[in-house]
Amino acid sequence: MTYVICEPCIGTKDASCVDVCPVDCIHTTDEAEMYYIDPIECIDCGACEPVCPVTAIFPDFDVPDEWEEWTKVNADFFL
């Protein structure tokens, strides 16, 4: 299991999730509109989920149907 950042993060780029991540698996670039979770680095601790101000972070098995594609979007960011 890994955590996934979904569409509500776009345009927000609040770094609360980055601040609490114990393994530094949440990344972005200056050009990106949001943050992304590296599925290989994520240790599934869940620390990021409750601090997200826009409720954009979900366990991969619990991503809402309308945002299902964001699991791949997060993984593809790290290719």
mmCIF file of the N, C-alpha and C atoms, coordinates in Angstrom:
data_MODEL
# 
_entry.id   MODEL 
# 
loop_
_atom_site.group_PDB 
_atom_site.id 
_atom_site.type_symbol 
_atom_site.label_atom_id 
_atom_site.label_alt_id 
_atom_site.label_comp_id 
_atom_site.label_asym_id 
_atom_site.label_entity_id 
_atom_site.label_seq_id 
_atom_site.pdbx_PDB_ins_code 
_atom_site.Cartn_x 
_atom_site.Cartn_y 
_atom_site.Cartn_z 
_atom_site.occupancy 
_atom_site.B_iso_or_equiv 
_atom_site.pdbx_formal_charge 
_atom_site.auth_seq_id 
_atom_site.auth_comp_id 
_atom_site.auth_asym_id 
_atom_site.auth_atom_id 
_atom_site.pdbx_PDB_model_num 
ATOM 1   N N  . MET A 1 1  ? 0.842   -1.177 0.000   1.00 0.00 ? 1  MET A N  1 
ATOM 2   C CA . MET A 1 1  ? 0.000   0.000  0.000   1.00 0.00 ? 1  MET A CA 1 
ATOM 3   C C  . MET A 1 1  ? 0.887   1.240  0.000   1.00 0.00 ? 1  MET A C  1 
ATOM 4   N N  . THR A 1 2  ? 0.395   2.276  -0.620  1.00 0.00 ? 2  THR A N  1 
ATOM 5   C CA . THR A 1 2  ? 1.027   3.591  -0.577  1.00 0.00 ? 2  THR A CA 1 
ATOM 6   C C  . THR A 1 2  ? -0.072  4.637  -0.496  1.00 0.00 ? 2  THR A C  1 
ATOM 7   N N  . TYR A 1 3  ? 0.310   5.832  -0.229  1.00 0.00 ? 3  TYR A N  1 
ATOM 8   C CA . TYR A 1 3  ? -0.649  6.933  -0.213  1.00 0.00 ? 3  TYR A CA 1 
ATOM 9   C C  . TYR A 1 3  ? -0.567  7.680  -1.532  1.00 0.00 ? 3  TYR A C  1 
ATOM 10  N N  . VAL A 1 4  ? -1.675  8.313  -1.904  1.00 0.00 ? 4  VAL A N  1 
ATOM 11  C CA . VAL A 1 4  ? -1.802  8.985  -3.192  1.00 0.00 ? 4  VAL A CA 1 
ATOM 12  C C  . VAL A 1 4  ? -2.353  10.392 -2.961  1.00 0.00 ? 4  VAL A C  1 
ATOM 13  N N  . ILE A 1 5  ? -1.755  11.363 -3.625  1.00 0.00 ? 5  ILE A N  1 
ATOM 14  C CA . ILE A 1 5  ? -2.280  12.728 -3.574  1.00 0.00 ? 5  ILE A CA 1 
ATOM 15  C C  . ILE A 1 5  ? -3.143  12.923 -4.819  1.00 0.00 ? 5  ILE A C  1 
ATOM 16  N N  . CYS A 1 6  ? -4.361  13.382 -4.607  1.00 0.00 ? 6  CYS A N  1 
ATOM 17  C CA . CYS A 1 6  ? -5.336  13.491 -5.691  1.00 0.00 ? 6  CYS A CA 1 
ATOM 18  C C  . CYS A 1 6  ? -5.605  14.953 -6.074  1.00 0.00 ? 6  CYS A C  1 
ATOM 19  N N  . GLU A 1 7  ? -6.524  15.117 -6.991  1.00 0.00 ? 7  GLU A N  1 
ATOM 20  C CA . GLU A 1 7  ? -6.844  16.386 -7.634  1.00 0.00 ? 7  GLU A CA 1 
ATOM 21  C C  . GLU A 1 7  ? -7.027  17.599 -6.719  1.00 0.00 ? 7  GLU A C  1 
ATOM 22  N N  . PRO A 1 8  ? -7.606  17.467 -5.518  1.00 0.00 ? 8  PRO A N  1 
ATOM 23  C CA . PRO A 1 8  ? -7.799  18.668 -4.698  1.00 0.00 ? 8  PRO A CA 1 
ATOM 24  C C  . PRO A 1 8  ? -6.503  19.416 -4.355  1.00 0.00 ? 8  PRO A C  1 
ATOM 25  N N  . CYS A 1 9  ? -5.370  18.769 -4.489  1.00 0.00 ? 9  CYS A N  1 
ATOM 26  C CA . CYS A 1 9  ? -4.091  19.419 -4.194  1.00 0.00 ? 9  CYS A CA 1 
ATOM 27  C C  . CYS A 1 9  ? -3.701  20.433 -5.273  1.00 0.00 ? 9  CYS A C  1 
ATOM 28  N N  . ILE A 1 10 ? -4.216  20.281 -6.459  1.00 0.00 ? 10 ILE A N  1 
ATOM 29  C CA . ILE A 1 10 ? -3.835  21.173 -7.557  1.00 0.00 ? 10 ILE A CA 1 
ATOM 30  C C  . ILE A 1 10 ? -4.102  22.619 -7.161  1.00 0.00 ? 10 ILE A C  1 
ATOM 31  N N  . GLY A 1 11 ? -3.065  23.420 -7.287  1.00 0.00 ? 11 GLY A N  1 
ATOM 32  C CA . GLY A 1 11 ? -3.174  24.840 -6.978  1.00 0.00 ? 11 GLY A CA 1 
ATOM 33  C C  . GLY A 1 11 ? -3.019  25.184 -5.509  1.00 0.00 ? 11 GLY A C  1 
ATOM 34  N N  . THR A 1 12 ? -3.014  24.188 -4.643  1.00 0.00 ? 12 THR A N  1 
ATOM 35  C CA . THR A 1 12 ? -2.883  24.449 -3.213  1.00 0.00 ? 12 THR A CA 1 
ATOM 36  C C  . THR A 1 12 ? -1.419  24.439 -2.793  1.00 0.00 ? 12 THR A C  1 
ATOM 37  N N  . LYS A 1 13 ? -0.751  23.343 -3.099  1.00 0.00 ? 13 LYS A N  1 
ATOM 38  C CA . LYS A 1 13 ? 0.672   23.171 -2.786  1.00 0.00 ? 13 LYS A CA 1 
ATOM 39  C C  . LYS A 1 13 ? 1.007   23.575 -1.350  1.00 0.00 ? 13 LYS A C  1 
ATOM 40  N N  . ASP A 1 14 ? 0.172   23.181 -0.415  1.00 0.00 ? 14 ASP A N  1 
ATOM 41  C CA . ASP A 1 14 ? 0.442   23.364 1.004   1.00 0.00 ? 14 ASP A CA 1 
ATOM 42  C C  . ASP A 1 14 ? 1.438   22.286 1.418   1.00 0.00 ? 14 ASP A C  1 
ATOM 43  N N  . ALA A 1 15 ? 2.496   22.649 2.080   1.00 0.00 ? 15 ALA A N  1 
ATOM 44  C CA . ALA A 1 15 ? 3.564   21.696 2.402   1.00 0.00 ? 15 ALA A CA 1 
ATOM 45  C C  . ALA A 1 15 ? 3.383   21.003 3.750   1.00 0.00 ? 15 ALA A C  1 
ATOM 46  N N  . SER A 1 16 ? 2.210   21.038 4.313   1.00 0.00 ? 16 SER A N  1 
ATOM 47  C CA . SER A 1 16 ? 1.979   20.373 5.603   1.00 0.00 ? 16 SER A CA 1 
ATOM 48  C C  . SER A 1 16 ? 2.329   18.894 5.528   1.00 0.00 ? 16 SER A C  1 
ATOM 49  N N  . CYS A 1 17 ? 1.987   18.264 4.427   1.00 0.00 ? 17 CYS A N  1 
ATOM 50  C CA . CYS A 1 17 ? 2.268   16.838 4.261   1.00 0.00 ? 17 CYS A CA 1 
ATOM 51  C C  . CYS A 1 17 ? 3.773   16.575 4.211   1.00 0.00 ? 17 CYS A C  1 
ATOM 52  N N  . VAL A 1 18 ? 4.492   17.452 3.564   1.00 0.00 ? 18 VAL A N  1 
ATOM 53  C CA . VAL A 1 18 ? 5.955   17.308 3.458   1.00 0.00 ? 18 VAL A CA 1 
ATOM 54  C C  . VAL A 1 18 ? 6.579   17.418 4.845   1.00 0.00 ? 18 VAL A C  1 
ATOM 55  N N  . ASP A 1 19 ? 6.101   18.352 5.632   1.00 0.00 ? 19 ASP A N  1 
ATOM 56  C CA . ASP A 1 19 ? 6.660   18.602 6.957   1.00 0.00 ? 19 ASP A CA 1 
ATOM 57  C C  . ASP A 1 19 ? 6.535   17.410 7.891   1.00 0.00 ? 19 ASP A C  1 
ATOM 58  N N  . VAL A 1 20 ? 5.492   16.606 7.746   1.00 0.00 ? 20 VAL A N  1 
ATOM 59  C CA . VAL A 1 20 ? 5.280   15.477 8.664   1.00 0.00 ? 20 VAL A CA 1 
ATOM 60  C C  . VAL A 1 20 ? 5.776   14.139 8.119   1.00 0.00 ? 20 VAL A C  1 
ATOM 61  N N  . CYS A 1 21 ? 6.173   14.085 6.879   1.00 0.00 ? 21 CYS A N  1 
ATOM 62  C CA . CYS A 1 21 ? 6.616   12.811 6.288   1.00 0.00 ? 21 CYS A CA 1 
ATOM 63  C C  . CYS A 1 21 ? 7.974   12.398 6.862   1.00 0.00 ? 21 CYS A C  1 
ATOM 64  N N  . PRO A 1 22 ? 8.032   11.231 7.506   1.00 0.00 ? 22 PRO A N  1 
ATOM 65  C CA . PRO A 1 22 ? 9.289   10.812 8.129   1.00 0.00 ? 22 PRO A CA 1 
ATOM 66  C C  . PRO A 1 22 ? 10.343  10.304 7.145   1.00 0.00 ? 22 PRO A C  1 
ATOM 67  N N  . VAL A 1 23 ? 9.945   10.022 5.905   1.00 0.00 ? 23 VAL A N  1 
ATOM 68  C CA . VAL A 1 23 ? 10.913  9.487  4.934   1.00 0.00 ? 23 VAL A CA 1 
ATOM 69  C C  . VAL A 1 23 ? 11.109  10.393 3.726   1.00 0.00 ? 23 VAL A C  1 
ATOM 70  N N  . ASP A 1 24 ? 10.556  11.583 3.761   1.00 0.00 ? 24 ASP A N  1 
ATOM 71  C CA . ASP A 1 24 ? 10.731  12.556 2.684   1.00 0.00 ? 24 ASP A CA 1 
ATOM 72  C C  . ASP A 1 24 ? 10.361  11.972 1.316   1.00 0.00 ? 24 ASP A C  1 
ATOM 73  N N  . CYS A 1 25 ? 9.159   11.387 1.233   1.00 0.00 ? 25 CYS A N  1 
ATOM 74  C CA . CYS A 1 25 ? 8.726   10.771 -0.028  1.00 0.00 ? 25 CYS A CA 1 
ATOM 75  C C  . CYS A 1 25 ? 7.753   11.638 -0.816  1.00 0.00 ? 25 CYS A C  1 
ATOM 76  N N  . ILE A 1 26 ? 7.490   12.852 -0.340  1.00 0.00 ? 26 ILE A N  1 
ATOM 77  C CA . ILE A 1 26 ? 6.542   13.745 -1.008  1.00 0.00 ? 26 ILE A CA 1 
ATOM 78  C C  . ILE A 1 26 ? 7.334   14.852 -1.696  1.00 0.00 ? 26 ILE A C  1 
ATOM 79  N N  . HIS A 1 27 ? 7.144   14.959 -3.010  1.00 0.00 ? 27 HIS A N  1 
ATOM 80  C CA . HIS A 1 27 ? 7.977   15.860 -3.804  1.00 0.00 ? 27 HIS A CA 1 
ATOM 81  C C  . HIS A 1 27 ? 7.149   16.696 -4.770  1.00 0.00 ? 27 HIS A C  1 
ATOM 82  N N  . THR A 1 28 ? 7.775   17.731 -5.283  1.00 0.00 ? 28 THR A N  1 
ATOM 83  C CA . THR A 1 28 ? 7.195   18.572 -6.314  1.00 0.00 ? 28 THR A CA 1 
ATOM 84  C C  . THR A 1 28 ? 8.338   19.248 -7.064  1.00 0.00 ? 28 THR A C  1 
ATOM 85  N N  . THR A 1 29 ? 7.986   20.039 -8.032  1.00 0.00 ? 29 THR A N  1 
ATOM 86  C CA . THR A 1 29 ? 8.945   20.909 -8.713  1.00 0.00 ? 29 THR A CA 1 
ATOM 87  C C  . THR A 1 29 ? 8.330   22.304 -8.741  1.00 0.00 ? 29 THR A C  1 
ATOM 88  N N  . ASP A 1 30 ? 9.114   23.287 -9.108  1.00 0.00 ? 30 ASP A N  1 
ATOM 89  C CA . ASP A 1 30 ? 8.577   24.647 -9.215  1.00 0.00 ? 30 ASP A CA 1 
ATOM 90  C C  . ASP A 1 30 ? 7.471   24.714 -10.256 1.00 0.00 ? 30 ASP A C  1 
ATOM 91  N N  . GLU A 1 31 ? 7.586   23.906 -11.302 1.00 0.00 ? 31 GLU A N  1 
ATOM 92  C CA . GLU A 1 31 ? 6.617   23.923 -12.393 1.00 0.00 ? 31 GLU A CA 1 
ATOM 93  C C  . GLU A 1 31 ? 5.344   23.139 -12.095 1.00 0.00 ? 31 GLU A C  1 
ATOM 94  N N  . ALA A 1 32 ? 5.436   22.167 -11.212 1.00 0.00 ? 32 ALA A N  1 
ATOM 95  C CA . ALA A 1 32 ? 4.285   21.309 -10.913 1.00 0.00 ? 32 ALA A CA 1 
ATOM 96  C C  . ALA A 1 32 ? 3.231   22.082 -10.126 1.00 0.00 ? 32 ALA A C  1 
ATOM 97  N N  . GLU A 1 33 ? 1.969   21.709 -10.336 1.00 0.00 ? 33 GLU A N  1 
ATOM 98  C CA . GLU A 1 33 ? 0.852   22.377 -9.676  1.00 0.00 ? 33 GLU A CA 1 
ATOM 99  C C  . GLU A 1 33 ? 0.488   21.768 -8.326  1.00 0.00 ? 33 GLU A C  1 
ATOM 100 N N  . MET A 1 34 ? 1.168   20.678 -7.965  1.00 0.00 ? 34 MET A N  1 
ATOM 101 C CA . MET A 1 34 ? 0.817   19.973 -6.739  1.00 0.00 ? 34 MET A CA 1 
ATOM 102 C C  . MET A 1 34 ? 1.994   19.152 -6.240  1.00 0.00 ? 34 MET A C  1 
ATOM 103 N N  . TYR A 1 35 ? 1.788   18.452 -5.130  1.00 0.00 ? 35 TYR A N  1 
ATOM 104 C CA . TYR A 1 35 ? 2.772   17.518 -4.599  1.00 0.00 ? 35 TYR A CA 1 
ATOM 105 C C  . TYR A 1 35 ? 2.424   16.105 -5.045  1.00 0.00 ? 35 TYR A C  1 
ATOM 106 N N  . TYR A 1 36 ? 3.427   15.217 -4.995  1.00 0.00 ? 36 TYR A N  1 
ATOM 107 C CA . TYR A 1 36 ? 3.265   13.820 -5.399  1.00 0.00 ? 36 TYR A CA 1 
ATOM 108 C C  . TYR A 1 36 ? 3.965   12.930 -4.383  1.00 0.00 ? 36 TYR A C  1 
ATOM 109 N N  . ILE A 1 37 ? 3.408   11.756 -4.140  1.00 0.00 ? 37 ILE A N  1 
ATOM 110 C CA . ILE A 1 37 ? 4.002   10.784 -3.223  1.00 0.00 ? 37 ILE A CA 1 
ATOM 111 C C  . ILE A 1 37 ? 4.682   9.692  -4.035  1.00 0.00 ? 37 ILE A C  1 
ATOM 112 N N  . ASP A 1 38 ? 5.959   9.479  -3.745  1.00 0.00 ? 38 ASP A N  1 
ATOM 113 C CA . ASP A 1 38 ? 6.718   8.428  -4.425  1.00 0.00 ? 38 ASP A CA 1 
ATOM 114 C C  . ASP A 1 38 ? 6.274   7.081  -3.864  1.00 0.00 ? 38 ASP A C  1 
ATOM 115 N N  . PRO A 1 39 ? 5.658   6.232  -4.689  1.00 0.00 ? 39 PRO A N  1 
ATOM 116 C CA . PRO A 1 39 ? 5.129   4.960  -4.186  1.00 0.00 ? 39 PRO A CA 1 
ATOM 117 C C  . PRO A 1 39 ? 6.214   3.982  -3.739  1.00 0.00 ? 39 PRO A C  1 
ATOM 118 N N  . ILE A 1 40 ? 7.425   4.181  -4.182  1.00 0.00 ? 40 ILE A N  1 
ATOM 119 C CA . ILE A 1 40 ? 8.522   3.299  -3.763  1.00 0.00 ? 40 ILE A CA 1 
ATOM 120 C C  . ILE A 1 40 ? 9.069   3.729  -2.404  1.00 0.00 ? 40 ILE A C  1 
ATOM 121 N N  . GLU A 1 41 ? 9.147   5.030  -2.173  1.00 0.00 ? 41 GLU A N  1 
ATOM 122 C CA . GLU A 1 41 ? 9.687   5.549  -0.918  1.00 0.00 ? 41 GLU A CA 1 
ATOM 123 C C  . GLU A 1 41 ? 8.675   5.562  0.225   1.00 0.00 ? 41 GLU A C  1 
ATOM 124 N N  . CYS A 1 42 ? 7.389   5.640  -0.099  1.00 0.00 ? 42 CYS A N  1 
ATOM 125 C CA . CYS A 1 42 ? 6.344   5.740  0.924   1.00 0.00 ? 42 CYS A CA 1 
ATOM 126 C C  . CYS A 1 42 ? 6.345   4.490  1.814   1.00 0.00 ? 42 CYS A C  1 
ATOM 127 N N  . ILE A 1 43 ? 6.339   4.723  3.137   1.00 0.00 ? 43 ILE A N  1 
ATOM 128 C CA . ILE A 1 43 ? 6.332   3.600  4.088   1.00 0.00 ? 43 ILE A CA 1 
ATOM 129 C C  . ILE A 1 43 ? 4.937   3.360  4.671   1.00 0.00 ? 43 ILE A C  1 
ATOM 130 N N  . ASP A 1 44 ? 3.938   3.994  4.096   1.00 0.00 ? 44 ASP A N  1 
ATOM 131 C CA . ASP A 1 44 ? 2.546   3.768  4.492   1.00 0.00 ? 44 ASP A CA 1 
ATOM 132 C C  . ASP A 1 44 ? 2.248   4.139  5.938   1.00 0.00 ? 44 ASP A C  1 
ATOM 133 N N  . CYS A 1 45 ? 2.910   5.152  6.444   1.00 0.00 ? 45 CYS A N  1 
ATOM 134 C CA . CYS A 1 45 ? 2.701   5.532  7.839   1.00 0.00 ? 45 CYS A CA 1 
ATOM 135 C C  . CYS A 1 45 ? 1.404   6.314  8.041   1.00 0.00 ? 45 CYS A C  1 
ATOM 136 N N  . GLY A 1 46 ? 0.940   7.008  6.993   1.00 0.00 ? 46 GLY A N  1 
ATOM 137 C CA . GLY A 1 46 ? -0.301  7.753  7.077   1.00 0.00 ? 46 GLY A CA 1 
ATOM 138 C C  . GLY A 1 46 ? -0.194  9.113  7.740   1.00 0.00 ? 46 GLY A C  1 
ATOM 139 N N  . ALA A 1 47 ? 0.997   9.557  8.088   1.00 0.00 ? 47 ALA A N  1 
ATOM 140 C CA . ALA A 1 47 ? 1.163   10.849 8.759   1.00 0.00 ? 47 ALA A CA 1 
ATOM 141 C C  . ALA A 1 47 ? 0.673   12.014 7.907   1.00 0.00 ? 47 ALA A C  1 
ATOM 142 N N  . CYS A 1 48 ? 0.760   11.888 6.605   1.00 0.00 ? 48 CYS A N  1 
ATOM 143 C CA . CYS A 1 48 ? 0.393   12.972 5.693   1.00 0.00 ? 48 CYS A CA 1 
ATOM 144 C C  . CYS A 1 48 ? -1.115  13.178 5.572   1.00 0.00 ? 48 CYS A C  1 
ATOM 145 N N  . GLU A 1 49 ? -1.859  12.123 5.662   1.00 0.00 ? 49 GLU A N  1 
ATOM 146 C CA . GLU A 1 49 ? -3.300  12.181 5.397   1.00 0.00 ? 49 GLU A CA 1 
ATOM 147 C C  . GLU A 1 49 ? -4.060  13.165 6.294   1.00 0.00 ? 49 GLU A C  1 
ATOM 148 N N  . PRO A 1 50 ? -3.910  13.113 7.618   1.00 0.00 ? 50 PRO A N  1 
ATOM 149 C CA . PRO A 1 50 ? -4.717  14.008 8.456   1.00 0.00 ? 50 PRO A CA 1 
ATOM 150 C C  . PRO A 1 50 ? -4.312  15.484 8.400   1.00 0.00 ? 50 PRO A C  1 
ATOM 151 N N  . VAL A 1 51 ? -3.106  15.795 7.933   1.00 0.00 ? 51 VAL A N  1 
ATOM 152 C CA . VAL A 1 51 ? -2.675  17.202 7.910   1.00 0.00 ? 51 VAL A CA 1 
ATOM 153 C C  . VAL A 1 51 ? -2.993  17.901 6.592   1.00 0.00 ? 51 VAL A C  1 
ATOM 154 N N  . CYS A 1 52 ? -3.469  17.179 5.607   1.00 0.00 ? 52 CYS A N  1 
ATOM 155 C CA . CYS A 1 52 ? -3.785  17.780 4.309   1.00 0.00 ? 52 CYS A CA 1 
ATOM 156 C C  . CYS A 1 52 ? -4.984  18.722 4.454   1.00 0.00 ? 52 CYS A C  1 
ATOM 157 N N  . PRO A 1 53 ? -4.804  20.009 4.140   1.00 0.00 ? 53 PRO A N  1 
ATOM 158 C CA . PRO A 1 53 ? -5.891  20.966 4.333   1.00 0.00 ? 53 PRO A CA 1 
ATOM 159 C C  . PRO A 1 53 ? -7.026  20.852 3.315   1.00 0.00 ? 53 PRO A C  1 
ATOM 160 N N  . VAL A 1 54 ? -6.797  20.102 2.232   1.00 0.00 ? 54 VAL A N  1 
ATOM 161 C CA . VAL A 1 54 ? -7.835  19.974 1.201   1.00 0.00 ? 54 VAL A CA 1 
ATOM 162 C C  . VAL A 1 54 ? -8.317  18.530 1.031   1.00 0.00 ? 54 VAL A C  1 
ATOM 163 N N  . THR A 1 55 ? -7.979  17.659 1.958   1.00 0.00 ? 55 THR A N  1 
ATOM 164 C CA . THR A 1 55 ? -8.378  16.246 1.933   1.00 0.00 ? 55 THR A CA 1 
ATOM 165 C C  . THR A 1 55 ? -8.085  15.618 0.571   1.00 0.00 ? 55 THR A C  1 
ATOM 166 N N  . ALA A 1 56 ? -6.822  15.712 0.174   1.00 0.00 ? 56 ALA A N  1 
ATOM 167 C CA . ALA A 1 56 ? -6.404  15.201 -1.128  1.00 0.00 ? 56 ALA A CA 1 
ATOM 168 C C  . ALA A 1 56 ? -5.611  13.905 -1.036  1.00 0.00 ? 56 ALA A C  1 
ATOM 169 N N  . ILE A 1 57 ? -5.303  13.429 0.160   1.00 0.00 ? 57 ILE A N  1 
ATOM 170 C CA . ILE A 1 57 ? -4.433  12.264 0.334   1.00 0.00 ? 57 ILE A CA 1 
ATOM 171 C C  . ILE A 1 57 ? -5.247  11.073 0.830   1.00 0.00 ? 57 ILE A C  1 
ATOM 172 N N  . PHE A 1 58 ? -5.044  9.945  0.126   1.00 0.00 ? 58 PHE A N  1 
ATOM 173 C CA . PHE A 1 58 ? -5.792  8.726  0.439   1.00 0.00 ? 58 PHE A CA 1 
ATOM 174 C C  . PHE A 1 58 ? -4.870  7.513  0.337   1.00 0.00 ? 58 PHE A C  1 
ATOM 175 N N  . PRO A 1 59 ? -5.144  6.455  1.118   1.00 0.00 ? 59 PRO A N  1 
ATOM 176 C CA . PRO A 1 59 ? -4.459  5.189  0.864   1.00 0.00 ? 59 PRO A CA 1 
ATOM 177 C C  . PRO A 1 59 ? -4.830  4.716  -0.545  1.00 0.00 ? 59 PRO A C  1 
ATOM 178 N N  . ASP A 1 60 ? -3.925  4.061  -1.233  1.00 0.00 ? 60 ASP A N  1 
ATOM 179 C CA . ASP A 1 60 ? -4.194  3.682  -2.629  1.00 0.00 ? 60 ASP A CA 1 
ATOM 180 C C  . ASP A 1 60 ? -5.445  2.830  -2.795  1.00 0.00 ? 60 ASP A C  1 
ATOM 181 N N  . PHE A 1 61 ? -5.808  2.056  -1.777  1.00 0.00 ? 61 PHE A N  1 
ATOM 182 C CA . PHE A 1 61 ? -7.006  1.219  -1.874  1.00 0.00 ? 61 PHE A CA 1 
ATOM 183 C C  . PHE A 1 61 ? -8.294  1.987  -1.574  1.00 0.00 ? 61 PHE A C  1 
ATOM 184 N N  . ASP A 1 62 ? -8.151  3.235  -1.165  1.00 0.00 ? 62 ASP A N  1 
ATOM 185 C CA . ASP A 1 62 ? -9.313  4.026  -0.751  1.00 0.00 ? 62 ASP A CA 1 
ATOM 186 C C  . ASP A 1 62 ? -9.469  5.323  -1.553  1.00 0.00 ? 62 ASP A C  1 
ATOM 187 N N  . VAL A 1 63 ? -8.766  5.421  -2.683  1.00 0.00 ? 63 VAL A N  1 
ATOM 188 C CA . VAL A 1 63 ? -8.901  6.605  -3.535  1.00 0.00 ? 63 VAL A CA 1 
ATOM 189 C C  . VAL A 1 63 ? -10.324 6.628  -4.099  1.00 0.00 ? 63 VAL A C  1 
ATOM 190 N N  . PRO A 1 64 ? -11.022 7.760  -3.971  1.00 0.00 ? 64 PRO A N  1 
ATOM 191 C CA . PRO A 1 64 ? -12.381 7.829  -4.529  1.00 0.00 ? 64 PRO A CA 1 
ATOM 192 C C  . PRO A 1 64 ? -12.393 7.519  -6.025  1.00 0.00 ? 64 PRO A C  1 
ATOM 193 N N  . ASP A 1 65 ? -13.460 6.894  -6.477  1.00 0.00 ? 65 ASP A N  1 
ATOM 194 C CA . ASP A 1 65 ? -13.562 6.469  -7.878  1.00 0.00 ? 65 ASP A CA 1 
ATOM 195 C C  . ASP A 1 65 ? -13.270 7.597  -8.862  1.00 0.00 ? 65 ASP A C  1 
ATOM 196 N N  . GLU A 1 66 ? -13.743 8.810  -8.557  1.00 0.00 ? 66 GLU A N  1 
ATOM 197 C CA . GLU A 1 66 ? -13.556 9.910  -9.499  1.00 0.00 ? 66 GLU A CA 1 
ATOM 198 C C  . GLU A 1 66 ? -12.096 10.355 -9.610  1.00 0.00 ? 66 GLU A C  1 
ATOM 199 N N  . TRP A 1 67 ? -11.241 9.924  -8.689  1.00 0.00 ? 67 TRP A N  1 
ATOM 200 C CA . TRP A 1 67 ? -9.827  10.292 -8.728  1.00 0.00 ? 67 TRP A CA 1 
ATOM 201 C C  . TRP A 1 67 ? -8.916  9.075  -8.882  1.00 0.00 ? 67 TRP A C  1 
ATOM 202 N N  . GLU A 1 68 ? -9.462  7.983  -9.320  1.00 0.00 ? 68 GLU A N  1 
ATOM 203 C CA . GLU A 1 68 ? -8.705  6.736  -9.453  1.00 0.00 ? 68 GLU A CA 1 
ATOM 204 C C  . GLU A 1 68 ? -7.421  6.887  -10.268 1.00 0.00 ? 68 GLU A C  1 
ATOM 205 N N  . GLU A 1 69 ? -7.453  7.723  -11.305 1.00 0.00 ? 69 GLU A N  1 
ATOM 206 C CA . GLU A 1 69 ? -6.287  7.885  -12.179 1.00 0.00 ? 69 GLU A CA 1 
ATOM 207 C C  . GLU A 1 69 ? -5.102  8.538  -11.472 1.00 0.00 ? 69 GLU A C  1 
ATOM 208 N N  . TRP A 1 70 ? -5.324  9.147  -10.311 1.00 0.00 ? 70 TRP A N  1 
ATOM 209 C CA . TRP A 1 70 ? -4.242  9.843  -9.614  1.00 0.00 ? 70 TRP A CA 1 
ATOM 210 C C  . TRP A 1 70 ? -3.212  8.888  -9.025  1.00 0.00 ? 70 TRP A C  1 
ATOM 211 N N  . THR A 1 71 ? -3.553  7.638  -8.840  1.00 0.00 ? 71 THR A N  1 
ATOM 212 C CA . THR A 1 71 ? -2.559  6.657  -8.398  1.00 0.00 ? 71 THR A CA 1 
ATOM 213 C C  . THR A 1 71 ? -1.456  6.558  -9.444  1.00 0.00 ? 71 THR A C  1 
ATOM 214 N N  . LYS A 1 72 ? -1.838  6.471  -10.697 1.00 0.00 ? 72 LYS A N  1 
ATOM 215 C CA . LYS A 1 72 ? -0.865  6.410  -11.797 1.00 0.00 ? 72 LYS A CA 1 
ATOM 216 C C  . LYS A 1 72 ? -0.162  7.748  -11.967 1.00 0.00 ? 72 LYS A C  1 
ATOM 217 N N  . VAL A 1 73 ? -0.883  8.846  -11.825 1.00 0.00 ? 73 VAL A N  1 
ATOM 218 C CA . VAL A 1 73 ? -0.287  10.180 -11.971 1.00 0.00 ? 73 VAL A CA 1 
ATOM 219 C C  . VAL A 1 73 ? 0.848   10.358 -10.955 1.00 0.00 ? 73 VAL A C  1 
ATOM 220 N N  . ASN A 1 74 ? 0.618   9.949  -9.714  1.00 0.00 ? 74 ASN A N  1 
ATOM 221 C CA . ASN A 1 74 ? 1.668   10.063 -8.701  1.00 0.00 ? 74 ASN A CA 1 
ATOM 222 C C  . ASN A 1 74 ? 2.869   9.211  -9.068  1.00 0.00 ? 74 ASN A C  1 
ATOM 223 N N  . ALA A 1 75 ? 2.645   7.978  -9.460  1.00 0.00 ? 75 ALA A N  1 
ATOM 224 C CA . ALA A 1 75 ? 3.747   7.079  -9.825  1.00 0.00 ? 75 ALA A CA 1 
ATOM 225 C C  . ALA A 1 75 ? 4.512   7.602  -11.040 1.00 0.00 ? 75 ALA A C  1 
ATOM 226 N N  . ASP A 1 76 ? 3.778   8.092  -12.037 1.00 0.00 ? 76 ASP A N  1 
ATOM 227 C CA . ASP A 1 76 ? 4.408   8.579  -13.270 1.00 0.00 ? 76 ASP A CA 1 
ATOM 228 C C  . ASP A 1 76 ? 5.277   9.804  -13.046 1.00 0.00 ? 76 ASP A C  1 
ATOM 229 N N  . PHE A 1 77 ? 4.979   10.588 -12.024 1.00 0.00 ? 77 PHE A N  1 
ATOM 230 C CA . PHE A 1 77 ? 5.786   11.774 -11.720 1.00 0.00 ? 77 PHE A CA 1 
ATOM 231 C C  . PHE A 1 77 ? 7.240   11.389 -11.448 1.00 0.00 ? 77 PHE A C  1 
ATOM 232 N N  . PHE A 1 78 ? 7.466   10.174 -10.957 1.00 0.00 ? 78 PHE A N  1 
ATOM 233 C CA . PHE A 1 78 ? 8.797   9.736  -10.571 1.00 0.00 ? 78 PHE A CA 1 
ATOM 234 C C  . PHE A 1 78 ? 9.522   8.924  -11.644 1.00 0.00 ? 78 PHE A C  1 
ATOM 235 N N  . LEU A 1 79 ? 8.943   8.811  -12.814 1.00 0.00 ? 79 LEU A N  1 
ATOM 236 C CA . LEU A 1 79 ? 9.597   8.083  -13.912 1.00 0.00 ? 79 LEU A CA 1 
ATOM 237 C C  . LEU A 1 79 ? 10.655  8.937  -14.585 1.00 0.00 ? 79 LEU A C  1 
# 
